């Protein structure tokens, strides 16, 4: 059995650091001492490992809805790094790092939300739905809540939560506090749990050299009754049963956990951007990689689906555990050429964010009961605690798709009526506003929505990609039964239209 560094040190620290206040009840927390150089090496390993992972999986992102077979070549060299270095897995993290750097970790959720919403980069899924909500006055946590965001269980905060763990060495509960504030900008339920779990794994990777301990301890931050925790436990159980066969774990997860309820782009399709599924792929890489960096990111990539984000998280977590100087040179050498290059949309290069995160780490240590004495840093190690229970899409299930994933109807000044009938308690209609005239670049369509002959809502649909609404309409609270829905553009213009795509119908479970 591998030596459990953390738990051995934790036990010793508890015994050596207990102090009585006279009543025999007060005890100081367990502490772990690490040098400043060791801490920086792990921080660098986390950021570098994440960057290498996202570049490694970049060419295959969402090109495989199943596993990527062993015979399929995955190439990694300086050209791959240059092409995939500027990536949402990195610059999204750095948005929140920047707010913390300017305003401190106690900055209100609104400060993080506004920086995120007004940043120049494009977004998708839960991130874009959250951005739209914020730009239209709906702030967190409501911006990520599933009835306001049909992508609430998607992977989004999971892929951008690395910073929370990297600034919380040995303090998974502090990482969860950060994730509570920021992760609810765009996610809820299992979608939020993905970021909590990833942050906790980073945090535990600072203080343990045993990946099974990192995974199982971090999982304690997730409520036991959640589907997210049950999904990850499936991988752990498969690993314990047969630690040499990652594909057996992949197939078991495929059988039990691939039913996506929410994402309108993924339900009834091969795309599965659900957080818990993709988190299971991260864990598959971490456990079955057995501490080998290349094997870890390769497995996380070959699990498919979001095959750049998953090795990014896996590579970053393992990179934190082993440190920058233990990442194989075949990966580090190509990275060195761009470590001084600023990540797009941010003021940070990797070399700059290494030092910025070290500063945030030291602040976190002191505010959570630790201390700094010259080159020695004493961390008040936290025992992981479960966050609050949340569940998206509770009590409903998808039962039908109207149209196919590729069907579309052009709602325009010439054909200004779209109608459909369905039997259920809810519906989500995919679509977006578009223009083909440069002068209409700022056009925002207003869609009047009627249900069963009565006006129900007005959808505000900016045609600008940055500000767009991800889906035209959703409602999960209809009375079960037959319904008629119609869409009309209130302000139609020549050269502008609304593309109406497939619809997902929901019924009570």
C-alpha positions in Angstrom: 0.0 0.0 0.0 1.3 3.5 -0.9 2.5 5.6 2.0 -0.3 8.1 3.0 1.8 11.2 3.6 -1.0 13.5 4.6 -2.7 11.2 7.1 0.6 10.3 8.7 1.5 13.9 9.1 -2.0 14.8 10.1 -2.0 12.3 12.9 1.4 13.4 14.2 0.4 17.0 13.9 -2.8 16.5 15.9 -0.9 14.8 18.7 1.9 17.4 18.8 -0.2 20.5 18.4 -3.1 19.8 20.8 -3.2 22.3 23.6 -5.6 22.6 26.5 -7.2 25.8 27.7 -7.8 24.3 31.2 -11.2 22.7 30.4 -9.7 19.9 28.3 -11.9 20.8 25.3 -10.0 23.4 23.3 -7.6 22.1 20.7 -5.5 23.9 18.2 -5.8 22.7 14.6 -3.4 20.2 13.0 -0.6 22.0 11.1 1.7 21.1 8.3 4.9 23.0 7.6 6.2 23.6 4.1 8.9 25.8 2.7 8.1 28.8 0.5 10.1 27.2 -2.3 8.1 23.9 -2.0 4.8 25.8 -2.0 5.8 27.8 -5.1 6.9 24.6 -6.9 3.5 23.0 -6.3 1.7 26.2 -7.4 3.7 26.2 -10.6 3.0 22.5 -11.1 -0.7 23.2 -10.8 -0.8 26.0 -13.3 1.7 24.4 -15.7 0.0 21.0 -15.4 -3.4 22.5 -16.2 -2.0 24.3 -19.2 -0.2 21.2 -20.5 -3.4 19.2 -20.1 -5.6 21.5 -22.0 -3.1 21.7 -24.8 -2.7 17.9 -24.9 -6.5 17.4 -25.2 -7.2 20.5 -27.4 -7.3 18.8 -30.8 -9.9 16.2 -29.7 -12.3 18.5 -27.8 -15.8 17.2 -28.3 -14.8 15.3 -31.4 -15.4 12.0 -29.6 -18.7 11.2 -27.8 -17.2 7.9 -26.9 -13.8 6.9 -25.7 -10.8 7.6 -27.9 -9.1 4.3 -28.8 -5.5 3.6 -28.0 -4.5 3.5 -31.7 -5.6 7.1 -32.2 -2.4 9.2 -32.0 -2.3 12.2 -29.6 0.6 14.6 -30.5 2.1 17.1 -28.1 4.8 19.6 -29.1 5.5 23.3 -29.2 3.1 23.8 -32.1 0.2 22.3 -30.1 1.1 24.5 -27.1 1.2 27.6 -29.3 -2.2 26.8 -30.8 -4.1 25.8 -27.7 -2.4 28.0 -25.0 -5.0 30.7 -25.1 -7.9 28.8 -23.7 -11.0 29.3 -21.6 -9.7 26.8 -19.0 -7.0 29.3 -18.3 -8.3 32.8 -18.9 -11.6 32.1 -17.1 -9.6 31.2 -14.0 -7.5 34.3 -14.4 -10.5 36.5 -14.5 -11.3 35.6 -10.9 -7.6 35.6 -9.9 -7.6 39.2 -11.1 -10.5 40.3 -9.0 -8.9 38.7 -5.9 -5.7 40.5 -6.7 -7.5 43.9 -7.0 -10.1 43.6 -4.3 -9.1 40.7 -2.1 -10.8 37.3 -1.5 -13.7 39.1 0.4 -14.8 40.9 -2.7 -18.6 40.5 -3.1 -20.0 38.0 -5.6 -21.2 40.9 -7.7 -17.6 42.0 -8.4 -16.6 38.6 -9.7 -19.9 38.4 -11.7 -19.4 41.8 -13.4 -15.8 41.1 -14.3 -16.8 37.8 -15.8 -19.9 39.2 -17.6 -18.0 42.1 -19.2 -14.8 40.3 -20.1 -14.0 40.3 -23.8 -13.9 36.5 -24.4 -16.7 34.4 -25.8 -18.6 31.9 -23.6 -20.9 29.0 -24.0 -23.4 26.9 -22.0 -23.8 27.7 -18.3 -21.2 30.5 -18.5 -23.0 32.3 -21.3 -26.4 31.8 -19.7 -24.9 33.2 -16.5 -23.4 36.1 -18.4 -26.7 36.9 -20.1 -28.5 36.8 -16.8 -26.0 39.2 -15.2 -26.1 41.6 -18.2 -29.9 41.7 -17.8 -29.9 42.3 -14.1 -30.1 38.8 -12.6 -27.1 38.5 -10.3 -25.7 35.5 -8.5 -26.7 33.1 -7.1 -29.9 33.5 -9.1 -27.9 33.7 -12.3 -26.8 30.1 -11.9 -30.0 28.7 -10.5 -31.4 25.9 -12.7 -34.8 27.6 -13.3 -32.9 30.6 -14.6 -30.2 28.7 -16.3 -31.0 25.5 -18.2 -27.2 24.7 -18.3 -26.9 24.7 -14.5 -25.5 21.2 -14.4 -23.0 21.7 -17.2 -19.2 21.6 -16.7 -18.5 25.3 -16.7 -17.4 26.1 -13.2 -15.7 22.8 -13.0 -13.2 23.8 -15.7 -12.5 27.2 -14.1 -12.3 26.4 -10.4 -8.6 25.4 -10.3 -7.6 28.8 -8.9 -9.8 28.2 -5.8 -7.8 25.1 -4.8 -4.5 26.5 -5.8 -4.9 29.4 -3.4 -6.1 27.1 -0.6 -3.3 24.6 0.2 -4.5 22.0 2.6 -7.7 24.0 3.2 -10.5 22.4 1.1 -13.2 24.1 3.1 -11.8 27.5 2.3 -11.7 26.5 -1.4 -15.4 25.6 -1.0 -16.1 29.1 0.4 -14.6 30.6 -2.6 -16.5 28.3 -4.9 -19.8 29.1 -3.1 -19.4 32.7 -4.1 -18.1 32.3 -7.6 -19.4 29.0 -8.8 -23.0 30.1 -8.4 -22.5 32.8 -10.9 -23.1 30.2 -13.6 -23.9 26.8 -12.0 -26.1 25.1 -9.4 -26.4 21.6 -8.0 -24.1 19.0 -9.7 -22.7 21.8 -11.9 -21.6 23.7 -8.9 -20.3 20.5 -7.2 -17.9 19.9 -10.0 -16.0 23.1 -9.2 -16.2 22.4 -5.4 -14.7 18.9 -6.0 -12.0 20.1 -8.3 -11.0 22.9 -5.9 -10.9 20.4 -3.0 -8.7 18.0 -5.0 -6.2 20.7 -5.7 -6.2 21.7 -2.1 -5.6 18.2 -0.9 -2.9 17.6 -3.5 -0.7 20.1 -1.7 -0.5 17.9 1.4 -0.7 14.3 0.1 1.4 12.2 -2.2 -1.4 9.5 -2.5 -3.9 10.2 -5.2 -6.5 7.8 -3.9 -6.5 9.8 -0.6 -6.7 13.1 -2.5 -9.8 11.9 -4.4 -11.6 10.3 -1.6 -10.9 13.1 0.9 -11.9 15.8 -1.6 -15.1 13.9 -2.3 -16.2 14.4 1.3 -16.9 18.1 0.4 -19.8 16.8 -1.7 -23.1 15.7 -0.1 -23.4 12.0 0.1 -26.9 11.9 -1.3 -26.0 13.8 -4.5 -25.7 12.1 -7.8 -22.4 13.8 -8.3 -20.8 12.0 -5.4 -22.4 8.7 -6.3 -21.0 9.0 -9.9 -17.5 9.7 -8.6 -17.8 6.8 -6.1 -18.5 4.5 -9.1 -15.0 5.3 -10.4 -13.4 4.8 -7.0 -15.1 1.4 -6.6 -14.0 0.3 -10.0 -10.5 1.3 -9.3 -10.4 -0.6 -6.1 -11.8 -3.7 -7.9 -9.4 -3.5 -10.8 -6.8 -0.7 -10.7 -5.3 -1.8 -14.0 -8.4 -1.4 -16.2 -9.6 2.2 -16.7 -11.9 1.3 -19.5 -13.9 -1.0 -17.2 -14.5 2.1 -15.1 -15.4 4.2 -18.1 -18.0 1.6 -19.3 -19.5 1.4 -15.8 -20.0 5.2 -15.7 -21.4 5.1 -19.2 -24.0 2.6 -18.1 -25.1 4.5 -15.0 -24.4 8.2 -15.3 -24.7 9.5 -18.8 -28.4 10.6 -18.8 -28.2 14.3 -19.1 -31.3 16.1 -17.9 -30.7 19.7 -18.5 -28.4 20.9 -21.2 -30.7 21.6 -24.2 -27.7 20.9 -26.6 -26.9 17.5 -24.9 -30.2 15.9 -24.0 -31.2 13.3 -26.7 -27.8 13.8 -28.4 -24.3 12.3 -28.1 -22.9 15.5 -26.6 -22.6 15.2 -22.8 -21.2 18.2 -21.0 -22.7 17.3 -17.7 -20.3 18.1 -14.8 -20.5 14.8 -12.9 -19.8 12.7 -16.0 -16.8 14.7 -17.0 -15.6 14.9 -13.4 -15.6 11.1 -13.5 -13.2 11.2 -16.4 -10.9 13.5 -14.4 -10.9 11.0 -11.6 -10.4 8.1 -14.0 -7.2 9.7 -15.2 -6.0 10.6 -11.7 -6.6 7.1 -10.2 -5.7 4.8 -13.1 -2.8 7.0 -14.1 -1.0 5.8 -11.0 1.0 9.0 -10.5 2.4 8.9 -14.1 1.8 12.4 -15.5 1.6 11.5 -19.2 -0.6 8.4 -18.4 -2.9 10.6 -16.3 -3.6 13.2 -18.9 -3.8 10.6 -21.7 -6.5 8.6 -19.9 -8.5 11.8 -19.0 -8.3 12.8 -22.7 -9.2 9.4 -24.1 -12.4 9.2 -22.0 -13.8 11.6 -24.6 -16.4 14.4 -24.5 -14.8 17.5 -23.0 -11.4 16.0 -23.7 -9.3 19.2 -23.2 -10.9 20.4 -19.9 -10.7 17.0 -18.2 -7.0 16.5 -18.7 -6.5 20.1 -17.8 -8.0 19.5 -14.4 -6.3 16.1 -14.0 -2.9 17.5 -15.1 -3.2 20.5 -12.8 -4.1 18.4 -9.7 -1.3 15.9 -10.3 1.1 18.7 -11.2 0.3 20.3 -7.8 1.0 17.0 -6.0 4.4 16.3 -7.7 5.4 19.9 -8.3 6.7 21.7 -11.4 10.1 20.1 -11.3 8.7 16.6 -11.5 6.5 17.2 -14.6 8.3 15.3 -17.5 10.6 17.6 -19.5 8.8 16.6 -22.8 5.9 18.6 -21.5 7.7 21.4 -19.6 10.2 22.3 -22.4 7.5 23.4 -25.0 5.7 25.3 -22.2 8.8 27.3 -21.3 8.6 29.1 -24.6 5.3 30.7 -23.7 5.5 31.1 -20.0 6.2 34.8 -20.4 3.3 35.2 -22.9 0.3 36.9 -21.5 -2.9 34.8 -21.6 -5.4 36.4 -23.9 -8.0 38.7 -22.2 -5.8 38.9 -19.0 -2.8 40.9 -17.7 -1.1 37.6 -16.6 1.5 35.4 -18.1 2.1 32.0 -16.5 5.2 33.3 -14.8 3.2 36.2 -13.4 0.3 34.0 -12.2 2.7 31.7 -10.4 3.8 34.6 -8.2 0.3 36.1 -7.9 -1.0 32.8 -6.7 1.8 32.4 -4.2 0.8 35.8 -2.8 -2.9 34.7 -2.5 -1.8 31.4 -1.0 0.1 33.1 1.8 -2.8 35.4 2.5 -5.1 32.3 2.6 -2.8 30.5 5.0 -2.7 33.5 7.5 -6.5 34.2 7.4 -7.2 30.5 8.1 -5.1 30.0 11.2 -1.7 29.3 9.7 1.5 31.3 10.0 4.5 32.4 8.0 8.0 32.6 9.5 10.6 33.5 7.0 10.8 30.6 4.5 8.6 28.3 6.7 4.9 28.2 6.1 2.6 26.5 8.6 -0.7 25.5 7.2 -3.7 24.9 9.5 -4.9 21.8 7.7 -8.7 21.4 7.3 -10.7 18.2 7.5 -13.0 18.3 4.5 -16.7 19.1 5.2 -19.7 18.6 2.9 -21.2 21.7 1.3 -24.9 22.3 1.2 -27.1 20.0 -0.8 -28.5 21.3 -4.1 -30.3 19.5 -6.9 -31.1 20.8 -10.4 -34.1 19.6 -12.5 -35.6 18.0 -9.4 -38.8 16.1 -10.1 -38.7 16.3 -13.9 -37.3 14.3 -16.7 -36.8 14.8 -20.5 -39.3 12.7 -22.4 -39.2 13.9 -26.0 -37.3 16.1 -28.5 -39.3 18.1 -31.1 -37.2 18.4 -34.2 -33.6 17.0 -34.4 -30.4 18.5 -33.1 -29.8 20.0 -36.5 -33.3 21.2 -37.4 -33.9 24.9 -37.6 -36.7 27.3 -38.5 -36.0 30.9 -39.5 -38.4 33.2 -37.7 -38.3 36.5 -39.5 -40.2 39.4 -40.9 -41.4 37.1 -43.7 -42.3 34.1 -41.5 -43.1 35.6 -38.2 -44.8 32.8 -36.5 -43.5 29.5 -35.0 -45.9 27.1 -33.3 -45.6 23.7 -31.7 -47.6 21.4 -29.5 -46.3 19.2 -26.7 -47.5 17.0 -23.8 -45.6 17.6 -20.6 -44.9 19.9 -17.7 -42.0 21.8 -19.2 -40.1 22.8 -22.3 -36.7 24.2 -23.4 -36.4 25.7 -26.9 -33.0 26.1 -28.4 -32.2 29.0 -30.7 -30.5 32.4 -31.2 -30.9 35.8 -32.9 -28.9 36.4 -36.1 -28.3 39.1 -38.7 -26.8 39.2 -42.2 -26.5 43.0 -42.5 -23.5 44.8 -40.9 -25.6 47.8 -40.0 -27.8 45.5 -37.8 -24.9 44.2 -35.8 -26.4 45.6 -32.6 -29.9 44.3 -33.3 -31.8 42.7 -30.3 -34.8 40.7 -31.1 -37.8 40.7 -28.8 -39.8 37.5 -29.0 -43.4 37.4 -27.8 -44.2 34.0 -26.3 -47.7 32.7 -25.8 -48.7 29.4 -24.2 -52.2 28.0 -24.7 -53.3 31.3 -26.3 -52.2 33.5 -23.4 -49.1 35.8 -23.4 -46.4 34.2 -21.2 -43.1 36.0 -21.6 -40.9 38.2 -23.8 -37.5 36.8 -24.7 -34.8 39.4 -25.2 -32.4 38.0 -27.8 -29.2 40.1 -28.6 -27.7 39.1 -32.0 -24.2 40.0 -30.7 -22.3 36.8 -29.9 -20.9 38.2 -26.6 -24.3 39.1 -25.2 -26.5 36.4 -26.7 -29.1 34.3 -25.0 -28.2 30.6 -25.2 -31.8 29.4 -25.6 -35.0 31.1 -26.6 -37.3 29.9 -23.8 -37.6 27.4 -21.0 -40.3 26.7 -18.4 -40.2 23.8 -16.1 -43.3 24.7 -14.1 -46.2 24.1 -16.5 -49.3 22.2 -15.5 -48.8 18.6 -16.8 -50.8 18.0 -20.0 -51.1 19.2 -23.6 -49.9 22.7 -24.4 -49.6 24.9 -27.4 -46.7 27.4 -27.7 -46.2 30.2 -30.2 -43.3 32.6 -30.9 -43.5 35.9 -32.7 -40.8 38.6 -33.2 -42.2 41.9 -31.8 -39.6 44.0 -33.6 -38.9 42.3 -36.9 -36.4 43.8 -39.3 -35.3 43.0 -42.8 -31.9 41.2 -42.6 -32.5 39.8 -39.1 -34.0 36.6 -37.9 -34.3 34.2 -35.0 -33.1 30.7 -35.6 -35.4 28.3 -33.8 -33.8 24.9 -33.2 -35.0 21.7 -31.4 -37.1 21.7 -28.2 -36.8 19.4 -25.2 -40.1 18.3 -23.6 -40.2 17.5 -19.8 -42.6 15.4 -17.7 -42.9 14.8 -14.0 -40.8 11.9 -12.7 
